Amino acid sequence: MSPAGARRIRIPALVIGSGIAGLTTALVLARKGIRSIVLTKADVPEDCNTAWAQGGIIYRGRNDSSGSLTRDILRAGAGLCNAEAVRFLASRGPAVVREILIEEAGVPFTRTRKGDLDFTREGAHSVARIVHSADATGRAIELALLARVKRERRVTLWTNATAIDLITARHHSTDVQQRYALQDPCLGAYVLDASGSVHTVLADFTVLASGGVGRLFLHTTNTEHAIGDGLSMAERAGAAVLNVEYVQFHPTTLYHPDAGRFLISEALRGEGAVLVNRAGEAFMHRYDPKRKDLAPRDVVTRAIVEEMTTRGDPCVYLDLAHNYRPHEGQAIRDRFPTIAATCDGFGVDIAKEPIPVVPAAHYFCGGVLADLEGKTTIRHLYAIGETSCTGLHGANRLASTSLLEGLVWGYHAALSIADRLEKGQTFAPSMFRAIPGWRSPGDAQNEDPALVQQDWTTIRNTMWNYVGIVRTTERLGRAVADIRDLEKRLSRFYHETKISKAIVDLFHGVHASLLIAQAALKNPVSRGCHYRKS
Ligand SMILES: Cc1cc2nc3c(=O)[nH]c(=O)nc-3n(C[C@H](O)[C@H](O)[C@H](O)COP(=O)(O)OP(=O)(O)OC[C@H]3O[C@@H](n4cnc5c(N)ncnc54)[C@H](O)[C@@H]3O)c2cc1C
């Protein structure tokens, strides 16, 4: 039984996630007069990957064109991009950046001395087309969007609220007839709050904007919330998922035992920084003679792993101090204030010495299959931002396309929902009435924190060691067997244990891990960020 206090809530749109994708959808819906609830499982809405983005977001540089951006994205995607999605982003992106981020939210992007937007260039981009707020772009975007959304009375922000399961007619309706519809609709989600109550949130449209999967891996740049909830819930509900083996590893995160895996942005290499090994030798020319340090991420990541493995070194170094090409006459510390301050805290002065770096899991190129409006294969369910797979990234993401993807798809998903609401595509009250409240599977015991911790250690080590940067049939086979076994045990445990955030996280995380490992095992072809040694 649900604890007392569980409510039934009825809303036109339920948005799961408060990053750039979710906030943009809620804002555009509100401007159209449509009410929404935005959920985040974090204590505060700004605790998400969006706020951790450093480098910037693609706009349109001087001497730039949508054709040039299209070509760069297609090249990075290694032949697996959805060309329609790439063209859509390249042509619509600049207008949405201007309308939502610059005009509506007033994001404080860095300007040149003349007052123009300052453009920077990142790996595999053919021109400087990325706008930034020093080196804390995501934070500036998230806070500006949040401030704007908070002024909208039609948006309810709900923190400490974790979606457990999507509600679909086939899985949940008590009306037997509804289970026979060929195209199963999504009618909202069950949501666990901080007090332990599970609410039934019934929505005409549900939008998954729940971010990526980085925290399924031992080393990652992502926040603790990025554990594949959207992937897991959507797949369990029967949605098509695609390209889930393509997890991008960022080549350069700070190597220090106490630093977590703090990201050292690609923008440093864009502005001259060179990778060197422990002997101080530059090595990228040996792996990609033409693009060297500005080669795509997967190439740089594997070059670093190879260099570390053959030399037996625990890390390589990124030397900005001796190679910086002053940007707009700025000193290193003015151009990269956040990175400089963080590295200072670990005893590394980026203006004087090379920075020790290692790769870490960073970005999810696959996800819940979605079209140009964010519609999934389940009726009335949308997926946008990092949790979705629009095919934009193909087998590998071009730097700084992901914030833009969240923005553009967040915007167009809202327009699509508004249009459908106007056409009267809502559910009959009887459909909602047939959805029961949440029934907790079991109340027999409380979770044991030691078991939960150990299960996460197993998941993260397995994903890093067997489903990581270099994959083999044997490693992947072992990963699938081990994770499947863990999922079975957790299922039994889940059916006896009182529901809690820790249990829900574990359940989402183990299922998402299994999906990724299975897809990686099934695909023997190395392409983009999926690299099979055997
Ligand atoms: C360190 C770092 C640097 C980056 N730098 C850049 C960059 O320079 N440029 C760029 O374009 N991209 C960058 N990225 C990638 C980019 O930040 C993300 O891809 C993007 O912000 C994802 O946005 P999102 O809205 O899809 O998800 P997020 O911002 O991750 O938000 C996900 C939201 O979903 C919520 N959520 C998840 N599960 C549930 C659940 N079950 N119930 C309720 N809420 C839930 C979370 O609490 C959170 O609010 C970077 C990423 C990182 C980690």
The ligand as an SDF file (V2000), in Angstrom:
LIG
                    3D

 53 58  0  0  0  0  0  0  0  0999 V2000
   30.8010   18.1180  -17.1010 C   0  0  0  0  0  0  0  0  0  0  0  0
   29.9790   18.2470  -18.3420 C   0  0  0  0  0  0  0  0  0  0  0  0
   30.3140   19.1830  -19.3120 C   0  0  0  0  0  0  0  0  0  0  0  0
   29.5330   19.3380  -20.4780 C   0  0  0  0  0  0  0  0  0  0  0  0
   29.8430   20.3160  -21.3810 N   0  0  0  0  0  0  0  0  0  0  0  0
   29.0040   20.5160  -22.4400 C   0  0  0  0  0  0  0  0  0  0  0  0
   29.2000   21.6350  -23.3230 C   0  0  0  0  0  0  0  0  0  0  0  0
   30.1090   22.4340  -23.1450 O   0  0  0  0  0  0  0  0  0  0  0  0
   28.3280   21.7720  -24.3600 N   0  0  0  0  0  0  0  0  0  0  0  0
   27.2950   20.9200  -24.5980 C   0  0  0  0  0  0  0  0  0  0  0  0
   26.5360   21.1010  -25.5510 O   0  0  0  0  0  0  0  0  0  0  0  0
   27.0840   19.8670  -23.7590 N   0  0  0  0  0  0  0  0  0  0  0  0
   27.8930   19.6550  -22.6870 C   0  0  0  0  0  0  0  0  0  0  0  0
   27.6550   18.6170  -21.8370 N   0  0  0  0  0  0  0  0  0  0  0  0
   26.4920   17.7540  -22.0730 C   0  0  0  0  0  0  0  0  0  0  0  0
   25.2170   18.4800  -21.6700 C   0  0  0  0  0  0  0  0  0  0  0  0
   25.4540   19.1830  -20.4750 O   0  0  0  0  0  0  0  0  0  0  0  0
   24.0620   17.5260  -21.4640 C   0  0  0  0  0  0  0  0  0  0  0  0
   23.9630   16.6320  -22.5360 O   0  0  0  0  0  0  0  0  0  0  0  0
   22.7360   18.2730  -21.3670 C   0  0  0  0  0  0  0  0  0  0  0  0
   22.8380   19.2900  -20.4070 O   0  0  0  0  0  0  0  0  0  0  0  0
   21.6080   17.3320  -21.0030 C   0  0  0  0  0  0  0  0  0  0  0  0
   20.4610   18.0910  -20.7390 O   0  0  0  0  0  0  0  0  0  0  0  0
   19.1060   17.3770  -20.3690 P   0  0  0  0  0  0  0  0  0  0  0  0
   18.1140   18.4550  -20.1410 O   0  0  0  0  0  0  0  0  0  0  0  0
   18.7980   16.3330  -21.3770 O   0  0  0  0  0  0  0  0  0  0  0  0
   19.4220   16.5760  -19.0030 O   0  0  0  0  0  0  0  0  0  0  0  0
   20.0450   17.0510  -17.5830 P   0  0  0  0  0  0  0  0  0  0  0  0
   20.5420   18.4310  -17.5940 O   0  0  0  0  0  0  0  0  0  0  0  0
   21.0110   15.9780  -17.1900 O   0  0  0  0  0  0  0  0  0  0  0  0
   18.7850   16.9870  -16.6120 O   0  0  0  0  0  0  0  0  0  0  0  0
   18.1910   15.7520  -16.2900 C   0  0  0  0  0  0  0  0  0  0  0  0
   17.0960   16.0140  -15.2930 C   0  0  0  0  0  0  0  0  0  0  0  0
   16.2830   14.8490  -15.1280 O   0  0  0  0  0  0  0  0  0  0  0  0
   16.0420   14.6290  -13.7480 C   0  0  0  0  0  0  0  0  0  0  0  0
   15.7120   13.2080  -13.5660 N   0  0  0  0  0  0  0  0  0  0  0  0
   16.3940   12.1200  -13.9970 C   0  0  0  0  0  0  0  0  0  0  0  0
   15.7310   11.0070  -13.6660 N   0  0  0  0  0  0  0  0  0  0  0  0
   14.6060   11.3820  -13.0250 C   0  0  0  0  0  0  0  0  0  0  0  0
   13.5190   10.6860  -12.4270 C   0  0  0  0  0  0  0  0  0  0  0  0
   13.4320    9.3410  -12.4290 N   0  0  0  0  0  0  0  0  0  0  0  0
   12.5340   11.4040  -11.8310 N   0  0  0  0  0  0  0  0  0  0  0  0
   12.5930   12.7680  -11.7800 C   0  0  0  0  0  0  0  0  0  0  0  0
   13.6050   13.4800  -12.3320 N   0  0  0  0  0  0  0  0  0  0  0  0
   14.5900   12.7910  -12.9460 C   0  0  0  0  0  0  0  0  0  0  0  0
   17.3230   15.0790  -13.0780 C   0  0  0  0  0  0  0  0  0  0  0  0
   17.1250   15.2910  -11.7010 O   0  0  0  0  0  0  0  0  0  0  0  0
   17.5770   16.3710  -13.8790 C   0  0  0  0  0  0  0  0  0  0  0  0
   16.7660   17.3970  -13.3860 O   0  0  0  0  0  0  0  0  0  0  0  0
   28.4330   18.4670  -20.6790 C   0  0  0  0  0  0  0  0  0  0  0  0
   28.1060   17.5060  -19.7150 C   0  0  0  0  0  0  0  0  0  0  0  0
   28.8600   17.4010  -18.5480 C   0  0  0  0  0  0  0  0  0  0  0  0
   28.4790   16.3720  -17.5280 C   0  0  0  0  0  0  0  0  0  0  0  0
  1  2  1  0
  2  3  1  0
  2 52  2  0
  3  4  2  0
  4  5  1  0
  4 50  1  0
  5  6  2  0
  6  7  1  0
  6 13  1  0
  7  8  2  0
  7  9  1  0
  9 10  1  0
 10 11  2  0
 10 12  1  0
 12 13  2  0
 13 14  1  0
 14 15  1  0
 14 50  1  0
 15 16  1  0
 16 17  1  0
 16 18  1  0
 18 19  1  0
 18 20  1  0
 20 21  1  0
 20 22  1  0
 22 23  1  0
 23 24  1  0
 24 25  2  0
 24 26  1  0
 24 27  1  0
 27 28  1  0
 28 29  2  0
 28 30  1  0
 28 31  1  0
 31 32  1  0
 32 33  1  0
 33 34  1  0
 33 48  1  0
 34 35  1  0
 35 36  1  0
 35 46  1  0
 36 37  1  0
 36 45  1  0
 37 38  2  0
 38 39  1  0
 39 40  1  0
 39 45  2  0
 40 41  1  0
 40 42  2  0
 42 43  1  0
 43 44  2  0
 44 45  1  0
 46 47  1  0
 46 48  1  0
 48 49  1  0
 50 51  2  0
 51 52  1  0
 52 53  1  0
M  END
$$$$
